[in-house]
Amino acid sequence: MAAFLAELLFDLVRTLVGSWLRQAAVTICAWLDTKIHGRAARFVVGMLLGIAAFFLIPVIAGLLGL
């Protein structure tokens, strides 16, 4: 019974943290969109964010156990 409750708790925490991270990313991107002017600058920032996500998403997923 304790293992079942622990598994439910881990799923709940994983879901909450995942949604918080997604919400934070959308908020930061919306804020950043208003600060960057010019197509080339947006392209460069987008590429940098994409490269960072390429390396950070597996790390975060591993920490959350996804």
PQR file with spaces between the fields and no chain letter, atoms N, CA, C, O and H, PARSE charges and radii, in Angstrom:
ATOM       1  N    MET     1       0.822   -1.184    0.000 -0.4000 1.5000
ATOM       2  CA   MET     1       0.000    0.000    0.000 -0.0000 2.0000
ATOM       3  C    MET     1       0.874    1.259    0.000  0.5500 1.7000
ATOM       4  O    MET     1       0.561    2.242   -0.671 -0.5500 1.4000
ATOM       5  N    ALA     2       1.971    1.214    0.760 -0.4000 1.5000
ATOM       6  CA   ALA     2       2.861    2.378    0.817 -0.0000 2.0000
ATOM       7  C    ALA     2       3.527    2.619   -0.540  0.5500 1.7000
ATOM       8  O    ALA     2       3.708    3.763   -0.956 -0.5500 1.4000
ATOM       9  H    ALA     2       2.225    0.415    1.305  0.4000 1.0000
ATOM      10  N    ALA     3       3.887    1.544   -1.216 -0.4000 1.5000
ATOM      11  CA   ALA     3       4.511    1.693   -2.533 -0.0000 2.0000
ATOM      12  C    ALA     3       3.524    2.285   -3.529  0.5500 1.7000
ATOM      13  O    ALA     3       3.902    3.098   -4.373 -0.5500 1.4000
ATOM      14  H    ALA     3       3.740    0.614   -0.877  0.4000 1.0000
ATOM      15  N    PHE     4       2.265    1.882   -3.433 -0.4000 1.5000
ATOM      16  CA   PHE     4       1.224    2.421   -4.320 -0.0000 2.0000
ATOM      17  C    PHE     4       1.030    3.914   -4.077  0.5500 1.7000
ATOM      18  O    PHE     4       0.941    4.690   -5.028 -0.5500 1.4000
ATOM      19  H    PHE     4       1.958    1.222   -2.747  0.4000 1.0000
ATOM      20  N    LEU     5       0.964    4.317   -2.818 -0.4000 1.5000
ATOM      21  CA   LEU     5       0.806    5.736   -2.491 -0.0000 2.0000
ATOM      22  C    LEU     5       2.041    6.548   -2.897  0.5500 1.7000
ATOM      23  O    LEU     5       1.922    7.686   -3.353 -0.5500 1.4000
ATOM      24  H    LEU     5       1.036    3.686   -2.046  0.4000 1.0000
ATOM      25  N    ALA     6       3.212    5.960   -2.730 -0.4000 1.5000
ATOM      26  CA   ALA     6       4.435    6.649   -3.148 -0.0000 2.0000
ATOM      27  C    ALA     6       4.450    6.845   -4.651  0.5500 1.7000
ATOM      28  O    ALA     6       4.864    7.898   -5.135 -0.5500 1.4000
ATOM      29  H    ALA     6       3.309    5.036   -2.360  0.4000 1.0000
ATOM      30  N    GLU     7       4.004    5.842   -5.397 -0.4000 1.5000
ATOM      31  CA   GLU     7       3.953    5.956   -6.856 -0.0000 2.0000
ATOM      32  C    GLU     7       2.959    7.035   -7.282  0.5500 1.7000
ATOM      33  O    GLU     7       3.233    7.803   -8.203 -0.5500 1.4000
ATOM      34  H    GLU     7       3.667    4.986   -5.004  0.4000 1.0000
ATOM      35  N    LEU     8       1.814    7.094   -6.620 -0.4000 1.5000
ATOM      36  CA   LEU     8       0.842    8.148   -6.908 -0.0000 2.0000
ATOM      37  C    LEU     8       1.404    9.530   -6.593  0.5500 1.7000
ATOM      38  O    LEU     8       1.194   10.482   -7.345 -0.5500 1.4000
ATOM      39  H    LEU     8       1.591    6.470   -5.871  0.4000 1.0000
ATOM      40  N    LEU     9       2.118    9.630   -5.478 -0.4000 1.5000
ATOM      41  CA   LEU     9       2.714   10.907   -5.090 -0.0000 2.0000
ATOM      42  C    LEU     9       3.778   11.329   -6.102  0.5500 1.7000
ATOM      43  O    LEU     9       3.844   12.501   -6.473 -0.5500 1.4000
ATOM      44  H    LEU     9       2.289    8.856   -4.868  0.4000 1.0000
ATOM      45  N    PHE    10       4.604   10.398   -6.548 -0.4000 1.5000
ATOM      46  CA   PHE    10       5.632   10.722   -7.546 -0.0000 2.0000
ATOM      47  C    PHE    10       4.998   11.165   -8.859  0.5500 1.7000
ATOM      48  O    PHE    10       5.481   12.103   -9.493 -0.5500 1.4000
ATOM      49  H    PHE    10       4.551    9.446   -6.247  0.4000 1.0000
ATOM      50  N    ASP    11       3.927   10.503   -9.272 -0.4000 1.5000
ATOM      51  CA   ASP    11       3.236   10.906  -10.497 -0.0000 2.0000
ATOM      52  C    ASP    11       2.651   12.306  -10.357  0.5500 1.7000
ATOM      53  O    ASP    11       2.726   13.106  -11.290 -0.5500 1.4000
ATOM      54  H    ASP    11       3.534    9.741   -8.756  0.4000 1.0000
ATOM      55  N    LEU    12       2.073   12.605   -9.206 -0.4000 1.5000
ATOM      56  CA   LEU    12       1.493   13.926   -8.961 -0.0000 2.0000
ATOM      57  C    LEU    12       2.576   15.005   -8.991  0.5500 1.7000
ATOM      58  O    LEU    12       2.397   16.047   -9.622 -0.5500 1.4000
ATOM      59  H    LEU    12       2.012   11.955   -8.449  0.4000 1.0000
ATOM      60  N    VAL    13       3.674   14.763   -8.325 -0.4000 1.5000
ATOM      61  CA   VAL    13       4.770   15.737   -8.303 -0.0000 2.0000
ATOM      62  C    VAL    13       5.354   15.917   -9.697  0.5500 1.7000
ATOM      63  O    VAL    13       5.638   17.042  -10.106 -0.5500 1.4000
ATOM      64  H    VAL    13       3.819   13.917   -7.812  0.4000 1.0000
ATOM      65  N    ARG    14       5.534   14.831  -10.424 -0.4000 1.5000
ATOM      66  CA   ARG    14       6.075   14.914  -11.773 -0.0000 2.0000
ATOM      67  C    ARG    14       5.153   15.721  -12.678  0.5500 1.7000
ATOM      68  O    ARG    14       5.625   16.518  -13.488 -0.5500 1.4000
ATOM      69  H    ARG    14       5.303   13.917  -10.091  0.4000 1.0000
ATOM      70  N    THR    15       3.859   15.527  -12.553 -0.4000 1.5000
ATOM      71  CA   THR    15       2.892   16.267  -13.358 -0.0000 2.0000
ATOM      72  C    THR    15       2.910   17.746  -13.001  0.5500 1.7000
ATOM      73  O    THR    15       2.911   18.602  -13.885 -0.5500 1.4000
ATOM      74  H    THR    15       3.474   14.879  -11.895  0.4000 1.0000
ATOM      75  N    LEU    16       2.924   18.048  -11.705 -0.4000 1.5000
ATOM      76  CA   LEU    16       2.939   19.445  -11.279 -0.0000 2.0000
ATOM      77  C    LEU    16       4.207   20.163  -11.710  0.5500 1.7000
ATOM      78  O    LEU    16       4.146   21.276  -12.233 -0.5500 1.4000
ATOM      79  H    LEU    16       2.923   17.352  -10.987  0.4000 1.0000
ATOM      80  N    VAL    17       5.344   19.539  -11.497 -0.4000 1.5000
ATOM      81  CA   VAL    17       6.611   20.168  -11.866 -0.0000 2.0000
ATOM      82  C    VAL    17       6.701   20.340  -13.377  0.5500 1.7000
ATOM      83  O    VAL    17       7.174   21.368  -13.860 -0.5500 1.4000
ATOM      84  H    VAL    17       5.393   18.635  -11.073  0.4000 1.0000
ATOM      85  N    GLY    18       6.252   19.346  -14.119 -0.4000 1.5000
ATOM      86  CA   GLY    18       6.255   19.452  -15.574 -0.0000 2.0000
ATOM      87  C    GLY    18       5.386   20.590  -16.068  0.5500 1.7000
ATOM      88  O    GLY    18       5.777   21.327  -16.974 -0.5500 1.4000
ATOM      89  H    GLY    18       5.867   18.511  -13.727  0.4000 1.0000
ATOM      90  N    SER    19       4.201   20.739  -15.477 -0.4000 1.5000
ATOM      91  CA   SER    19       3.317   21.829  -15.906 -0.0000 2.0000
ATOM      92  C    SER    19       3.885   23.180  -15.493  0.5500 1.7000
ATOM      93  O    SER    19       3.761   24.154  -16.235 -0.5500 1.4000
ATOM      94  H    SER    19       3.883   20.141  -14.742  0.4000 1.0000
ATOM      95  N    TRP    20       4.501   23.252  -14.329 -0.4000 1.5000
ATOM      96  CA   TRP    20       5.121   24.519  -13.889 -0.0000 2.0000
ATOM      97  C    TRP    20       6.272   24.902  -14.813  0.5500 1.7000
ATOM      98  O    TRP    20       6.415   26.069  -15.176 -0.5500 1.4000
ATOM      99  H    TRP    20       4.602   22.460  -13.726  0.4000 1.0000
ATOM     100  N    LEU    21       7.084   23.932  -15.190 -0.4000 1.5000
ATOM     101  CA   LEU    21       8.193   24.215  -16.106 -0.0000 2.0000
ATOM     102  C    LEU    21       7.683   24.670  -17.463  0.5500 1.7000
ATOM     103  O    LEU    21       8.235   25.595  -18.059 -0.5500 1.4000
ATOM     104  H    LEU    21       6.967   22.984  -14.895  0.4000 1.0000
ATOM     105  N    ARG    22       6.632   24.024  -17.953 -0.4000 1.5000
ATOM     106  CA   ARG    22       6.055   24.409  -19.240 -0.0000 2.0000
ATOM     107  C    ARG    22       5.473   25.819  -19.174  0.5500 1.7000
ATOM     108  O    ARG    22       5.655   26.618  -20.093 -0.5500 1.4000
ATOM     109  H    ARG    22       6.183   23.273  -17.469  0.4000 1.0000
ATOM     110  N    GLN    23       4.773   26.118  -18.083 -0.4000 1.5000
ATOM     111  CA   GLN    23       4.192   27.448  -17.907 -0.0000 2.0000
ATOM     112  C    GLN    23       5.286   28.510  -17.786  0.5500 1.7000
ATOM     113  O    GLN    23       5.149   29.600  -18.341 -0.5500 1.4000
ATOM     114  H    GLN    23       4.626   25.470  -17.336  0.4000 1.0000
ATOM     115  N    ALA    24       6.356   28.208  -17.076 -0.4000 1.5000
ATOM     116  CA   ALA    24       7.468   29.144  -16.945 -0.0000 2.0000
ATOM     117  C    ALA    24       8.138   29.386  -18.294  0.5500 1.7000
ATOM     118  O    ALA    24       8.501   30.520  -18.606 -0.5500 1.4000
ATOM     119  H    ALA    24       6.467   27.322  -16.625  0.4000 1.0000
ATOM     120  N    ALA    25       8.304   28.342  -19.093 -0.4000 1.5000
ATOM     121  CA   ALA    25       8.926   28.492  -20.410 -0.0000 2.0000
ATOM     122  C    ALA    25       8.076   29.367  -21.320  0.5500 1.7000
ATOM     123  O    ALA    25       8.609   30.212  -22.040 -0.5500 1.4000
ATOM     124  H    ALA    25       8.009   27.421  -18.839  0.4000 1.0000
ATOM     125  N    VAL    26       6.769   29.177  -21.297 -0.4000 1.5000
ATOM     126  CA   VAL    26       5.881   29.994  -22.129 -0.0000 2.0000
ATOM     127  C    VAL    26       5.918   31.452  -21.672  0.5500 1.7000
ATOM     128  O    VAL    26       5.935   32.357  -22.506 -0.5500 1.4000
ATOM     129  H    VAL    26       6.336   28.491  -20.712  0.4000 1.0000
ATOM     130  N    THR    27       5.929   31.688  -20.377 -0.4000 1.5000
ATOM     131  CA   THR    27       5.986   33.048  -19.849 -0.0000 2.0000
ATOM     132  C    THR    27       7.293   33.733  -20.222  0.5500 1.7000
ATOM     133  O    THR    27       7.292   34.893  -20.634 -0.5500 1.4000
ATOM     134  H    THR    27       5.915   30.953  -19.699  0.4000 1.0000
ATOM     135  N    ILE    28       8.397   33.028  -20.082 -0.4000 1.5000
ATOM     136  CA   ILE    28       9.702   33.598  -20.414 -0.0000 2.0000
ATOM     137  C    ILE    28       9.802   33.884  -21.908  0.5500 1.7000
ATOM     138  O    ILE    28      10.334   34.919  -22.309 -0.5500 1.4000
ATOM     139  H    ILE    28       8.398   32.086  -19.747  0.4000 1.0000
ATOM     140  N    CYS    29       9.294   32.973  -22.729 -0.4000 1.5000
ATOM     141  CA   CYS    29       9.346   33.196  -24.178 -0.0000 2.0000
ATOM     142  C    CYS    29       8.466   34.369  -24.594  0.5500 1.7000
ATOM     143  O    CYS    29       8.842   35.137  -25.479 -0.5500 1.4000
ATOM     144  H    CYS    29       8.862   32.132  -22.403  0.4000 1.0000
ATOM     145  N    ALA    30       7.309   34.516  -23.974 -0.4000 1.5000
ATOM     146  CA   ALA    30       6.440   35.661  -24.289 -0.0000 2.0000
ATOM     147  C    ALA    30       7.112   36.969  -23.877  0.5500 1.7000
ATOM     148  O    ALA    30       7.025   37.963  -24.597 -0.5500 1.4000
ATOM     149  H    ALA    30       7.003   33.892  -23.255  0.4000 1.0000
ATOM     150  N    TRP    31       7.782   36.974  -22.721 -0.4000 1.5000
ATOM     151  CA   TRP    31       8.491   38.176  -22.278 -0.0000 2.0000
ATOM     152  C    TRP    31       9.653   38.477  -23.217  0.5500 1.7000
ATOM     153  O    TRP    31       9.877   39.629  -23.589 -0.5500 1.4000
ATOM     154  H    TRP    31       7.853   36.166  -22.136  0.4000 1.0000
ATOM     155  N    LEU    32      10.388   37.442  -23.596 -0.4000 1.5000
ATOM     156  CA   LEU    32      11.546   37.610  -24.455 -0.0000 2.0000
ATOM     157  C    LEU    32      11.143   38.087  -25.852  0.5500 1.7000
ATOM     158  O    LEU    32      11.886   38.819  -26.506 -0.5500 1.4000
ATOM     159  H    LEU    32      10.206   36.506  -23.294  0.4000 1.0000
ATOM     160  N    ASP    33       9.977   37.671  -26.293 -0.4000 1.5000
ATOM     161  CA   ASP    33       9.505   38.070  -27.618 -0.0000 2.0000
ATOM     162  C    ASP    33       9.314   39.584  -27.709  0.5500 1.7000
ATOM     163  O    ASP    33       9.533   40.173  -28.768 -0.5500 1.4000
ATOM     164  H    ASP    33       9.373   37.076  -25.762  0.4000 1.0000
ATOM     165  N    THR    34       8.910   40.212  -26.612 -0.4000 1.5000
ATOM     166  CA   THR    34       8.722   41.671  -26.628 -0.0000 2.0000
ATOM     167  C    THR    34      10.044   42.417  -26.535  0.5500 1.7000
ATOM     168  O    THR    34      10.101   43.592  -26.898 -0.5500 1.4000
ATOM     169  H    THR    34       8.732   39.734  -25.752  0.4000 1.0000
ATOM     170  N    LYS    35      11.090   41.787  -26.070 -0.4000 1.5000
ATOM     171  CA   LYS    35      12.375   42.458  -25.864 -0.0000 2.0000
ATOM     172  C    LYS    35      13.287   42.412  -27.084  0.5500 1.7000
ATOM     173  O    LYS    35      14.172   43.256  -27.223 -0.5500 1.4000
ATOM     174  H    LYS    35      11.043   40.833  -25.775  0.4000 1.0000
ATOM     175  N    ILE    36      13.083   41.440  -27.970 -0.4000 1.5000
ATOM     176  CA   ILE    36      13.982   41.252  -29.110 -0.0000 2.0000
ATOM     177  C    ILE    36      13.323   41.836  -30.355  0.5500 1.7000
ATOM     178  O    ILE    36      12.182   41.510  -30.682 -0.5500 1.4000
ATOM     179  H    ILE    36      12.363   40.755  -27.858  0.4000 1.0000
ATOM     180  N    HIS    37      14.053   42.695  -31.034 -0.4000 1.5000
ATOM     181  CA   HIS    37      13.559   43.305  -32.264 -0.0000 2.0000
ATOM     182  C    HIS    37      14.469   42.886  -33.414  0.5500 1.7000
ATOM     183  O    HIS    37      15.689   42.836  -33.258 -0.5500 1.4000
ATOM     184  H    HIS    37      14.980   42.960  -30.768  0.4000 1.0000
ATOM     185  N    GLY    38      13.892   42.594  -34.532 -0.4000 1.5000
ATOM     186  CA   GLY    38      14.686   42.198  -35.693 -0.0000 2.0000
ATOM     187  C    GLY    38      14.647   40.704  -35.917  0.5500 1.7000
ATOM     188  O    GLY    38      14.687   39.912  -34.976 -0.5500 1.4000
ATOM     189  H    GLY    38      12.901   42.634  -34.658  0.4000 1.0000
ATOM     190  N    ARG    39      14.570   40.338  -37.171 -0.4000 1.5000
ATOM     191  CA   ARG    39      14.446   38.938  -37.539 -0.0000 2.0000
ATOM     192  C    ARG    39      15.730   38.167  -37.251  0.5500 1.7000
ATOM     193  O    ARG    39      15.675   37.032  -36.776 -0.5500 1.4000
ATOM     194  H    ARG    39      14.538   40.981  -37.936  0.4000 1.0000
ATOM     195  N    ALA    40      16.870   38.763  -37.528 -0.4000 1.5000
ATOM     196  CA   ALA    40      18.141   38.057  -37.317 -0.0000 2.0000
ATOM     197  C    ALA    40      18.385   37.799  -35.829  0.5500 1.7000
ATOM     198  O    ALA    40      18.846   36.723  -35.449 -0.5500 1.4000
ATOM     199  H    ALA    40      16.915   39.684  -37.914  0.4000 1.0000
ATOM     200  N    ALA    41      18.079   38.780  -34.997 -0.4000 1.5000
ATOM     201  CA   ALA    41      18.269   38.608  -33.556 -0.0000 2.0000
ATOM     202  C    ALA    41      17.349   37.518  -33.014  0.5500 1.7000
ATOM     203  O    ALA    41      17.760   36.715  -32.176 -0.5500 1.4000
ATOM     204  H    ALA    41      17.705   39.655  -35.305  0.4000 1.0000
ATOM     205  N    ARG    42      16.117   37.489  -33.486 -0.4000 1.5000
ATOM     206  CA   ARG    42      15.189   36.439  -33.046 -0.0000 2.0000
ATOM     207  C    ARG    42      15.674   35.070  -33.499  0.5500 1.7000
ATOM     208  O    ARG    42      15.542   34.088  -32.767 -0.5500 1.4000
ATOM     209  H    ARG    42      15.783   38.141  -34.167  0.4000 1.0000
ATOM     210  N    PHE    43      16.227   35.001  -34.689 -0.4000 1.5000
ATOM     211  CA   PHE    43      16.751   33.735  -35.190 -0.0000 2.0000
ATOM     212  C    PHE    43      17.909   33.246  -34.323  0.5500 1.7000
ATOM     213  O    PHE    43      17.964   32.072  -33.958 -0.5500 1.4000
ATOM     214  H    PHE    43      16.334   35.798  -35.283  0.4000 1.0000
ATOM     215  N    VAL    44      18.829   34.145  -33.997 -0.4000 1.5000
ATOM     216  CA   VAL    44      19.987   33.765  -33.180 -0.0000 2.0000
ATOM     217  C    VAL    44      19.539   33.327  -31.788  0.5500 1.7000
ATOM     218  O    VAL    44      19.994   32.300  -31.285 -0.5500 1.4000
ATOM     219  H    VAL    44      18.784   35.099  -34.294  0.4000 1.0000
ATOM     220  N    VAL    45      18.652   34.100  -31.165 -0.4000 1.5000
ATOM     221  CA   VAL    45      18.173   33.742  -29.826 -0.0000 2.0000
ATOM     222  C    VAL    45      17.399   32.426  -29.880  0.5500 1.7000
ATOM     223  O    VAL    45      17.529   31.595  -28.981 -0.5500 1.4000
ATOM     224  H    VAL    45      18.283   34.935  -31.573  0.4000 1.0000
ATOM     225  N    GLY    46      16.603   32.231  -30.919 -0.4000 1.5000
ATOM     226  CA   GLY    46      15.872   30.973  -31.068 -0.0000 2.0000
ATOM     227  C    GLY    46      16.797   29.784  -31.221  0.5500 1.7000
ATOM     228  O    GLY    46      16.550   28.723  -30.648 -0.5500 1.4000
ATOM     229  H    GLY    46      16.498   32.906  -31.650  0.4000 1.0000
ATOM     230  N    MET    47      17.859   29.955  -31.989 -0.4000 1.5000
ATOM     231  CA   MET    47      18.829   28.864  -32.148 -0.0000 2.0000
ATOM     232  C    MET    47      19.522   28.554  -30.819  0.5500 1.7000
ATOM     233  O    MET    47      19.704   27.388  -30.469 -0.5500 1.4000
ATOM     234  H    MET    47      18.060   30.817  -32.454  0.4000 1.0000
ATOM     235  N    LEU    48      19.906   29.589  -30.086 -0.4000 1.5000
ATOM     236  CA   LEU    48      20.545   29.373  -28.783 -0.0000 2.0000
ATOM     237  C    LEU    48      19.605   28.669  -27.807  0.5500 1.7000
ATOM     238  O    LEU    48      20.017   27.761  -27.084 -0.5500 1.4000
ATOM     239  H    LEU    48      19.758   30.537  -30.370  0.4000 1.0000
ATOM     240  N    LEU    49      18.341   29.093  -27.791 -0.4000 1.5000
ATOM     241  CA   LEU    49      17.367   28.434  -26.913 -0.0000 2.0000
ATOM     242  C    LEU    49      17.123   26.991  -27.351  0.5500 1.7000
ATOM     243  O    LEU    49      16.952   26.104  -26.515 -0.5500 1.4000
ATOM     244  H    LEU    49      18.006   29.830  -28.379  0.4000 1.0000
ATOM     245  N    GLY    50      17.108   26.760  -28.657 -0.4000 1.5000
ATOM     246  CA   GLY    50      16.930   25.402  -29.161 -0.0000 2.0000
ATOM     247  C    GLY    50      18.080   24.489  -28.780  0.5500 1.7000
ATOM     248  O    GLY    50      17.867   23.341  -28.390 -0.5500 1.4000
ATOM     249  H    GLY    50      17.246   27.481  -29.337  0.4000 1.0000
ATOM     250  N    ILE    51      19.290   24.995  -28.894 -0.4000 1.5000
ATOM     251  CA   ILE    51      20.463   24.201  -28.505 -0.0000 2.0000
ATOM     252  C    ILE    51      20.448   23.916  -27.010  0.5500 1.7000
ATOM     253  O    ILE    51      20.747   22.802  -26.580 -0.5500 1.4000
ATOM     254  H    ILE    51      19.462   25.928  -29.211  0.4000 1.0000
ATOM     255  N    ALA    52      20.096   24.929  -26.218 -0.4000 1.5000
ATOM     256  CA   ALA    52      20.015   24.729  -24.767 -0.0000 2.0000
ATOM     257  C    ALA    52      18.945   23.697  -24.431  0.5500 1.7000
ATOM     258  O    ALA    52      19.163   22.836  -23.579 -0.5500 1.4000
ATOM     259  H    ALA    52      19.853   25.834  -26.567  0.4000 1.0000
ATOM     260  N    ALA    53      17.789   23.776  -25.094 -0.4000 1.5000
ATOM     261  CA   ALA    53      16.717   22.811  -24.838 -0.0000 2.0000
ATOM     262  C    ALA    53      17.130   21.408  -25.238  0.5500 1.7000
ATOM     263  O    ALA    53      16.769   20.438  -24.571 -0.5500 1.4000
ATOM     264  H    ALA    53      17.612   24.475  -25.786  0.4000 1.0000
ATOM     265  N    PHE    54      17.892   21.291  -26.331 -0.4000 1.5000
ATOM     266  CA   PHE    54      18.344   19.989  -26.809 -0.0000 2.0000
ATOM     267  C    PHE    54      19.151   19.270  -25.730  0.5500 1.7000
ATOM     268  O    PHE    54      19.068   18.048  -25.602 -0.5500 1.4000
ATOM     269  H    PHE    54      18.185   22.079  -26.873  0.4000 1.0000
ATOM     270  N    PHE    55      19.926   20.020  -24.958 -0.4000 1.5000
ATOM     271  CA   PHE    55      20.745   19.409  -23.919 -0.0000 2.0000
ATOM     272  C    PHE    55      20.045   19.352  -22.567  0.5500 1.7000
ATOM     273  O    PHE    55      20.292   18.429  -21.791 -0.5500 1.4000
ATOM     274  H    PHE    55      19.993   21.012  -25.061  0.4000 1.0000
ATOM     275  N    LEU    56      19.181   20.314  -22.268 -0.4000 1.5000
ATOM     276  CA   LEU    56      18.561   20.359  -20.951 -0.0000 2.0000
ATOM     277  C    LEU    56      17.316   19.485  -20.817  0.5500 1.7000
ATOM     278  O    LEU    56      17.047   18.976  -19.729 -0.5500 1.4000
ATOM     279  H    LEU    56      18.980   21.063  -22.899  0.4000 1.0000
ATOM     280  N    ILE    57      16.560   19.298  -21.881 -0.4000 1.5000
ATOM     281  CA   ILE    57      15.338   18.497  -21.782 -0.0000 2.0000
ATOM     282  C    ILE    57      15.638   17.059  -21.352  0.5500 1.7000
ATOM     283  O    ILE    57      14.926   16.550  -20.487 -0.5500 1.4000
ATOM     284  H    ILE    57      16.779   19.711  -22.765  0.4000 1.0000
ATOM     285  N    PRO    58      16.638   16.375  -21.896 -0.5600 1.5000
ATOM     286  CA   PRO    58      16.925   15.021  -21.397  0.2800 2.0000
ATOM     287  C    PRO    58      17.371   15.002  -19.932  0.5500 1.7000
ATOM     288  O    PRO    58      17.058   14.065  -19.197 -0.5500 1.4000
ATOM     289  N    VAL    59      18.093   16.027  -19.516 -0.4000 1.5000
ATOM     290  CA   VAL    59      18.528   16.087  -18.120 -0.0000 2.0000
ATOM     291  C    VAL    59      17.328   16.248  -17.200  0.5500 1.7000
ATOM     292  O    VAL    59      17.206   15.535  -16.204 -0.5500 1.4000
ATOM     293  H    VAL    59      18.347   16.788  -20.113  0.4000 1.0000
ATOM     294  N    ILE    60      16.441   17.180  -17.528 -0.4000 1.5000
ATOM     295  CA   ILE    60      15.254   17.414  -16.701 -0.0000 2.0000
ATOM     296  C    ILE    60      14.344   16.186  -16.722  0.5500 1.7000
ATOM     297  O    ILE    60      13.808   15.791  -15.686 -0.5500 1.4000
ATOM     298  H    ILE    60      16.540   17.760  -18.338  0.4000 1.0000
ATOM     299  N    ALA    61      14.172   15.590  -17.887 -0.4000 1.5000
ATOM     300  CA   ALA    61      13.342   14.379  -17.980 -0.0000 2.0000
ATOM     301  C    ALA    61      13.941   13.243  -17.153  0.5500 1.7000
ATOM     302  O    ALA    61      13.212   12.478  -16.521 -0.5500 1.4000
ATOM     303  H    ALA    61      14.608   15.910  -18.728  0.4000 1.0000
ATOM     304  N    GLY    62      15.252   13.137  -17.158 -0.4000 1.5000
ATOM     305  CA   GLY    62      15.889   12.098  -16.335 -0.0000 2.0000
ATOM     306  C    GLY    62      15.714   12.347  -14.854  0.5500 1.7000
ATOM     307  O    GLY    62      15.509   11.412  -14.080 -0.5500 1.4000
ATOM     308  H    GLY    62      15.844   13.758  -17.671  0.4000 1.0000
ATOM     309  N    LEU    63      15.794   13.610  -14.456 -0.4000 1.5000
ATOM     310  CA   LEU    63      15.599   13.927  -13.047 -0.0000 2.0000
ATOM     311  C    LEU    63      14.158   13.679  -12.592  0.5500 1.7000
ATOM     312  O    LEU    63      13.914   13.273  -11.456 -0.5500 1.4000
ATOM     313  H    LEU    63      15.960   14.370  -15.084  0.4000 1.0000
ATOM     314  N    LEU    64      13.206   13.930  -13.501 -0.4000 1.5000
ATOM     315  CA   LEU    64      11.805   13.700  -13.171 -0.0000 2.0000
ATOM     316  C    LEU    64      11.385   12.248  -13.371  0.5500 1.7000
ATOM     317  O    LEU    64      10.296   11.850  -12.956 -0.5500 1.4000
ATOM     318  H    LEU    64      13.403   14.259  -14.425  0.4000 1.0000
ATOM     319  N    GLY    65      12.235   11.470  -13.997 -0.4000 1.5000
ATOM     320  CA   GLY    65      11.929   10.061  -14.208 -0.0000 2.0000
ATOM     321  C    GLY    65      10.961    9.832  -15.351  0.5500 1.7000
ATOM     322  O    GLY    65      10.204    8.862  -15.330 -0.5500 1.4000
ATOM     323  H    GLY    65      13.119   11.793  -14.334  0.4000 1.0000
ATOM     324  N    LEU    66      10.970   10.690  -16.334 -0.4000 1.5000
ATOM     325  CA   LEU    66      10.031   10.534  -17.460 -0.0000 2.0000
ATOM     326  C    LEU    66      10.591    9.612  -18.506  0.5500 1.7000
ATOM     327  O    LEU    66       9.941    9.365  -19.522 -0.5500 1.4000
ATOM     328  H    LEU    66      11.585   11.479  -16.351  0.4000 1.0000
